[in-house]
């Protein structure tokens, strides 16, 4: 399990009814198993209401940090009587399926509301294993982007899409041979490129205004290892 950097989320004390919004530029994709983790100090455990929006609806779950597992010691970014304070860190893993988010669907914002005065939200981290594809929120007439992580450093990478469905389809891809992909025919190559030294690749492009309301399915391929990312299903606003 790899915990990605927290994006647009930070350390923040919170009293009851405080709502903190955490945005992920390239989204959190509902894959089998754990999709994101809540990080909190063990001595500030409490209940949170997590909410997210998908397809025009708001869904929620309520979690209790007391059920998390300790993952180490972390130093806080504030001082108490002149010295920094540290505590065991608790990670609570959450599956987007608990929000009734469809498999492969992506959400870009998650909010948590503290339900107890003792709650102290610390961070929200995206979790992934292996080769991974993320997609920004797609808005017609604006720029949208994709990001791959966990690829072969310096290796070739490609991203393709379908406007007809999530497959599966059989696709012949050069030296990788025949692959079963999570895209329905016809399949269009969005971009090919080269991973950076960290095995990551980022691409952005303008989205036609006429594409508003279009459903789109995407999948990436690490060409050096012939590894496919999980498919991503989203839509253009």
C-alpha positions as CSV (number, residue, x, y, z in Angstrom):
1,X,0.0,0.0,0.0
2,X,1.3,3.4,-1.0
3,X,0.0,6.6,0.6
4,X,0.1,9.5,-1.8
5,X,0.9,13.1,-0.7
6,X,-2.1,15.0,0.8
7,X,-3.3,17.5,-1.7
8,X,-4.9,20.8,-0.6
9,X,-5.3,19.4,2.9
10,X,-3.3,20.2,6.0
11,X,-3.0,20.1,9.7
12,X,-6.0,21.8,11.3
13,X,-7.5,21.7,14.7
14,X,-11.3,21.3,14.5
15,X,-14.2,21.8,16.9
16,X,-17.6,20.3,16.6
17,X,-19.4,21.0,13.3
18,X,-16.2,22.1,11.6
19,X,-16.1,21.0,7.9
20,X,-12.8,20.6,6.1
21,X,-12.8,20.1,2.4
22,X,-9.9,18.2,0.8
23,X,-9.5,18.3,-3.0
24,X,-7.5,15.8,-5.1
25,X,-6.3,17.3,-8.4
26,X,-6.4,13.9,-10.2
27,X,-9.2,12.4,-8.1
28,X,-9.7,9.3,-6.0
29,X,-10.8,6.3,-8.1
30,X,-13.1,3.6,-6.7
31,X,-10.9,0.5,-7.0
32,X,-11.4,-2.8,-5.2
33,X,-10.3,-2.4,-1.6
34,X,-9.0,0.7,0.1
35,X,-9.1,4.0,-1.8
36,X,-8.0,6.6,0.8
37,X,-6.9,6.9,4.4
38,X,-7.7,9.4,7.1
39,X,-4.7,10.3,9.3
40,X,-5.3,11.4,12.9
41,X,-3.5,11.6,16.2
42,X,-4.3,8.6,18.4
43,X,-5.1,10.9,21.3
44,X,-7.6,13.0,19.3
45,X,-9.8,10.1,18.1
46,X,-13.5,10.8,17.4
47,X,-16.3,10.5,14.9
48,X,-16.3,12.2,11.5
49,X,-19.0,12.5,8.8
50,X,-17.4,12.1,5.4
51,X,-19.3,13.4,2.4
52,X,-18.7,13.6,-1.3
53,X,-20.6,14.5,-4.4
54,X,-21.0,12.1,-7.4
55,X,-23.3,12.6,-10.4
56,X,-25.2,15.3,-8.7
57,X,-25.9,13.5,-5.4
58,X,-24.3,13.8,-2.0
59,X,-23.4,10.6,-0.2
60,X,-22.0,10.1,3.3
61,X,-20.5,7.7,5.8
62,X,-19.6,8.1,9.4
63,X,-16.3,6.8,10.7
64,X,-14.7,6.5,14.1
65,X,-10.9,7.0,14.3
66,X,-10.8,4.9,17.4
67,X,-11.1,1.9,15.1
68,X,-8.0,2.8,13.1
69,X,-4.6,1.2,13.4
70,X,-1.4,2.9,14.6
71,X,1.1,3.5,11.8
72,X,3.9,5.3,13.7
73,X,4.8,8.5,15.4
74,X,4.4,11.9,13.9
75,X,5.5,15.4,15.2
76,X,2.8,18.1,15.1
77,X,3.5,21.5,13.6
78,X,2.7,23.4,16.7
79,X,4.4,23.9,20.0
80,X,3.2,23.3,23.6
81,X,5.2,25.1,26.3
82,X,8.1,25.7,24.0
83,X,8.5,22.1,22.6
84,X,7.0,20.2,19.8
85,X,4.4,17.6,20.6
86,X,4.3,14.1,19.0
87,X,1.8,11.3,19.2
88,X,1.1,7.9,17.6
89,X,-0.6,8.3,14.2
90,X,-3.7,6.4,13.4
91,X,-4.7,5.5,9.8
92,X,-8.3,4.7,9.0
93,X,-8.7,3.1,5.6
94,X,-11.9,3.8,3.6
95,X,-13.3,2.2,0.4
96,X,-15.3,4.6,-1.9
97,X,-17.8,1.7,-2.4
98,X,-19.1,2.5,1.1
99,X,-20.4,5.8,-0.5
100,X,-22.2,3.9,-3.2
101,X,-19.7,5.2,-5.8
102,X,-19.7,2.9,-8.9
103,X,-16.5,0.9,-9.6
104,X,-14.0,2.8,-11.6
105,X,-15.7,6.2,-10.9
106,X,-13.6,9.1,-9.7
107,X,-14.4,11.8,-7.1
108,X,-12.3,15.0,-6.7
109,X,-13.5,16.4,-3.4
110,X,-14.1,14.8,0.0
111,X,-15.3,16.7,3.1
112,X,-15.1,15.6,6.7
113,X,-17.1,17.2,9.5
114,X,-16.1,16.7,13.1
115,X,-19.0,15.4,15.2
116,X,-17.2,15.5,18.6
117,X,-15.3,18.3,20.3
118,X,-12.2,16.1,20.7
119,X,-11.7,15.5,17.0
120,X,-8.6,16.9,15.4
121,X,-8.5,16.2,11.6
122,X,-5.0,15.9,10.3
123,X,-5.0,14.7,6.7
124,X,-6.7,12.7,4.0
125,X,-4.4,10.7,1.7
126,X,-5.1,8.8,-1.5
127,X,-4.0,5.2,-1.4
128,X,-3.0,3.1,-4.4
129,X,-0.9,0.0,-5.3
130,X,1.1,-0.4,-8.5
131,X,0.5,1.5,-11.8
132,X,-2.2,4.1,-11.4
133,X,-4.2,6.5,-13.5
134,X,-5.8,9.7,-12.2
135,X,-8.0,12.2,-14.0
136,X,-8.8,15.8,-13.2
137,X,-12.3,17.2,-13.1
138,X,-13.3,17.5,-16.8
139,X,-15.1,20.7,-17.8
140,X,-16.2,21.4,-21.3
141,X,-14.3,24.5,-22.8
142,X,-11.5,24.2,-20.2
143,X,-8.3,22.2,-19.8
144,X,-8.4,18.7,-18.3
145,X,-5.6,16.4,-17.4
146,X,-4.4,12.9,-16.6
147,X,-1.6,11.7,-14.4
148,X,0.0,8.2,-14.2
149,X,2.0,7.0,-11.2
150,X,4.0,3.9,-10.4
151,X,5.2,3.4,-14.0
152,X,8.7,2.4,-15.2
153,X,11.1,5.4,-14.6
154,X,12.0,6.8,-18.0
155,X,9.8,4.3,-19.8
156,X,7.1,4.9,-22.4
157,X,3.5,5.3,-21.3
158,X,0.2,5.8,-23.1
159,X,-3.4,6.7,-22.2
160,X,-6.4,5.8,-24.3
161,X,-10.1,6.4,-24.0
162,X,-13.5,5.2,-25.1
163,X,-16.8,7.1,-25.4
164,X,-18.9,3.9,-25.5
165,X,-18.2,1.9,-22.4
166,X,-15.8,0.0,-20.0
167,X,-15.2,-3.0,-22.2
168,X,-13.7,-5.5,-21.8
169,X,-12.1,-5.5,-25.3
170,X,-9.1,-7.2,-26.8
171,X,-6.5,-4.8,-28.1
172,X,-3.2,-5.5,-29.8
173,X,-0.5,-3.1,-28.6
174,X,2.9,-3.6,-30.3
175,X,5.4,-5.6,-28.2
176,X,2.9,-6.0,-25.5
177,X,0.8,-8.2,-27.8
178,X,-2.9,-8.7,-27.2
179,X,-4.3,-7.1,-24.0
180,X,-7.7,-7.2,-22.4
181,X,-8.6,-3.6,-21.7
182,X,-11.4,-1.9,-19.7
183,X,-12.5,0.1,-22.7
184,X,-15.2,-0.6,-25.3
185,X,-14.5,-0.2,-29.0
186,X,-13.8,2.1,-30.7
187,X,-10.7,3.0,-28.6
188,X,-8.8,6.2,-29.2
189,X,-5.3,7.1,-28.0
190,X,-5.3,10.2,-26.0
191,X,-1.6,10.6,-25.5
192,X,1.8,8.8,-25.4
193,X,4.8,10.1,-23.6
194,X,7.7,9.3,-21.3
195,X,7.6,8.7,-17.5
196,X,9.8,11.0,-15.4
197,X,12.5,9.6,-13.1
198,X,9.8,8.9,-10.4
199,X,7.7,6.9,-12.9
200,X,5.1,9.6,-13.2
201,X,3.6,11.2,-16.3
202,X,1.3,14.3,-16.6
203,X,-0.6,15.6,-19.6
204,X,-3.3,18.2,-20.1
205,X,-5.3,19.4,-23.0
206,X,-8.3,21.7,-23.8
207,X,-11.7,20.0,-23.9
208,X,-14.1,21.1,-26.7
209,X,-17.2,23.0,-25.4
210,X,-19.3,20.6,-27.5
211,X,-18.2,17.6,-25.3
212,X,-20.4,18.7,-22.3
213,X,-22.4,15.8,-20.9
214,X,-20.2,13.2,-22.4
215,X,-19.4,10.0,-20.5
216,X,-15.7,8.9,-20.9
217,X,-13.7,5.8,-19.9
218,X,-9.9,5.9,-19.7
219,X,-7.1,3.5,-19.1
220,X,-3.3,3.8,-19.1
221,X,-0.6,1.4,-20.2
222,X,3.0,1.4,-19.0
223,X,4.6,0.2,-22.2
224,X,7.9,-0.8,-20.7
225,X,6.3,-3.4,-18.4
226,X,3.1,-3.9,-20.4
227,X,1.2,-3.1,-17.2
228,X,-2.3,-1.7,-17.4
229,X,-3.8,0.7,-14.9
230,X,-7.2,0.1,-13.5
231,X,-9.8,1.8,-15.7
232,X,-11.4,5.2,-14.8
233,X,-15.0,6.2,-15.5
234,X,-15.9,9.8,-15.5
235,X,-17.9,12.4,-17.4
236,X,-17.4,15.9,-18.9
237,X,-19.3,18.7,-17.1
